Amino acid sequence: MNGIIVFVALIFFLWLGRSILIPLLVATFLWYLINATATYVRKLFPFNSDNSRITRPIIARTFDWTSNILAVVVMCGLIYFFATQIQPMFRELAIALPGLQHKFIQFSDYMSQSLGFRLDVGMLPNIANIAANVGASVAGIVTSTGMILIYMIFLFVEQSTFNKKITALIPNKNKYKKARFIIDSIDDNMKKYLFMKTLLSGITGVLSYFWLQMIGVEFAGIWAFIVFITSYIPTIGAIVACALPILYSLITAPSLHQPILTAIGLITLQIIFGNILEPKFTGKTLNLSTLAILINLVFWGMIWGIAGMFFSVPLLVAIFIITAQFDSTRWIAILLSADGKIPDKREE
């Protein structure tokens, strides 16, 4: 009974504190992504071994800072690209939405007549209202940019003291080793997941842009950006990423030639990168049940909306690793796993 009360209280706390927790989560995500990028960039430079850090500390430290600066530059470049290239396209699409709704109704009427059934126009979704609701959710995060930047600055400033704080919090040597093992496991797996996911999603988005641009689909930059951003949302993200540009081309194209090419190109890219390459690169990190991922997606989506869906997998990875380290919760990790195999438990 006490467990149920605590669980309900936790959900209420997460929902009530979403205006503070979501910006903190976004800041943590960006901070982690920058650190993950810096970690993988650092592997390209010399003097990256533990021995080099002892024998040549100044040179190794210089390359560490270089990789961190490059990671920040890449992140700033992506933000600048979005602000100057993608955001104006969204404004143009917003202006075109009323006309698009009209074409959607005409297309629905044509399909209903062709298939021989009557369709009530009032049952059709209002594209403008849906876009406005999604835009409001995204705008809520964007308006918290100042708070997100402040959180990020403090995370970068204090990350050098994290180890000292953990040591002070857990004076018991055995418990400290176990806590260190859990934290390192989460850190390694999360960095691998975020870097590989972002890299593969970025490549998918770029290739989607070139394909859509080549076959003449309007707002190719927007659809490519949606492909990139929805890649972080499991299962549903891939469906949305393919469905939106396909539906748009169905409504606006004069023939079925363009929609068919749109579907072939986007679905092929999703299969190659989402179903073949991504499991290959992140398979050991994400040995998670598809059902668990979907339930987790719905759970966080109900509490935090789109932001919760976006962060649902990283949160599930952390829960999976933590529950595998304690006898009383290993059953949870087994249920969350895809095949019953869970991370090794660190003995005290």
Sequence and secondary structure as in RCSB ss.txt:
>XXXX:A:sequence
MNGIIVFVALIFFLWLGRSILIPLLVATFLWYLINATATYVRKLFPFNSDNSRITRPIIARTFDWTSNILAVVVM
CGLIYFFATQIQPMFRELAIALPGLQHKFIQFSDYMSQSLGFRLDVGMLPNIANIAANVGASVAGIVTSTGMILI
YMIFLFVEQSTFNKKITALIPNKNKYKKARFIIDSIDDNMKKYLFMKTLLSGITGVLSYFWLQMIGVEFAGIWAF
IVFITSYIPTIGAIVACALPILYSLITAPSLHQPILTAIGLITLQIIFGNILEPKFTGKTLNLSTLAILINLVFW
GMIWGIAGMFFSVPLLVAIFIITAQFDSTRWIAILLSADGKIPDKREE
>XXXX:A:secstr
 HHHHHHHHHHHHHHHTHHHHHHHHHHHHHHHHHHHHHHHHHTTSSS SHHHHHHSHHHHHHHHHHHHHHHHHHH
HHHHHHIIIIIHHHHHHHHHHHHHHHHHHHHHHHHHHHHHT    GGGS  HHHHHHHHHHHHHHHHTTHHHHHH
HHHHHHHHGGGHHHHHHHH  SHHHHHHHHHHHHHHHHHHHHHHHHHHHHHHHHHHHHHHHHHHHT TTHHHHHH
HHHHHTTSTTHHHHHHHHHHHHHHHHH SSSHHHHHHHHHHHHHIIIIIIIIHHHHHTTT  B HHHHHHHHHHH
HHHHHHHHHHTHHHHHHHHHHHHTTSTTTHHHHHHHBSSS        
